[in-house]
Amino acid sequence: MVHADILNTLKPKFADDRGWQDFLVFLDSHKVRGSATELWLQWEIHLLKKQAATNGWKPVARRYAAPERLSGASIFQ
């Protein structure tokens, strides 16, 4: 388990208890270890992978692109 002092430094980054609980479940289920920075980076990578899987991002020239990018629609209008 991750040290309590590391968890105490990360808890303020979450706006609600649900996000915090999801983070704790992620740490436990993926056996994540390291410093606060390493834990946070692994959490962000996990969220990006989850977002890519649910939003239909596709690999284009060895990089991932959103469906809007593939269709030529600008998301920054």
C-alpha positions in Angstrom: 0.0 0.0 0.0 1.1 3.5 -0.7 2.3 5.6 2.3 -0.3 7.7 4.0 1.8 10.9 3.7 1.9 10.5 -0.1 -1.8 10.0 -0.2 -2.4 13.1 1.9 -0.5 15.2 -0.6 -2.6 13.9 -3.5 -6.1 14.1 -1.9 -6.5 17.9 -2.4 -6.2 17.4 -6.2 -9.7 15.8 -6.2 -12.8 17.9 -6.2 -15.1 15.2 -4.9 -15.0 11.9 -2.9 -16.0 9.8 -6.0 -12.8 10.9 -7.8 -10.7 10.1 -4.8 -12.3 6.7 -4.4 -11.7 5.9 -8.1 -8.0 6.9 -7.6 -7.7 4.6 -4.5 -9.2 1.7 -6.4 -6.8 2.4 -9.3 -3.8 2.3 -7.0 -4.9 -0.9 -5.4 -6.0 -2.7 -8.5 -2.9 -1.8 -10.6 -0.5 -2.2 -7.7 0.9 1.3 -8.4 4.0 2.3 -6.4 6.3 5.3 -6.3 6.4 8.9 -5.2 3.5 11.3 -5.3 4.6 12.6 -8.8 4.9 9.0 -10.1 1.5 8.1 -8.8 -0.1 11.2 -10.3 1.5 10.6 -13.7 0.3 6.9 -13.7 -3.2 8.1 -12.8 -3.2 10.6 -15.7 -1.9 8.0 -18.1 -4.7 5.7 -16.9 -7.3 8.4 -17.5 -6.0 9.2 -21.0 -6.1 5.5 -22.0 -9.6 5.3 -20.6 -10.6 8.4 -22.6 -9.0 7.1 -25.8 -10.9 3.8 -25.5 -14.3 5.5 -24.9 -14.0 8.4 -27.4 -13.0 6.4 -30.4 -9.5 7.8 -30.8 -7.7 6.1 -33.7 -4.0 5.7 -34.4 -2.9 7.9 -37.3 0.8 7.7 -38.4 1.7 6.1 -35.0 -0.1 8.9 -33.1 -3.6 9.0 -31.8 -6.1 11.5 -33.2 -9.7 12.3 -32.1 -12.5 11.7 -34.6 -12.9 15.4 -35.1 -9.3 15.6 -36.3 -9.8 12.7 -38.7 -12.9 14.3 -40.2 -11.3 17.7 -40.6 -13.7 19.4 -38.2 -12.1 22.0 -36.0 -12.7 21.6 -32.3 -11.2 25.0 -31.6 -13.9 27.2 -33.1 
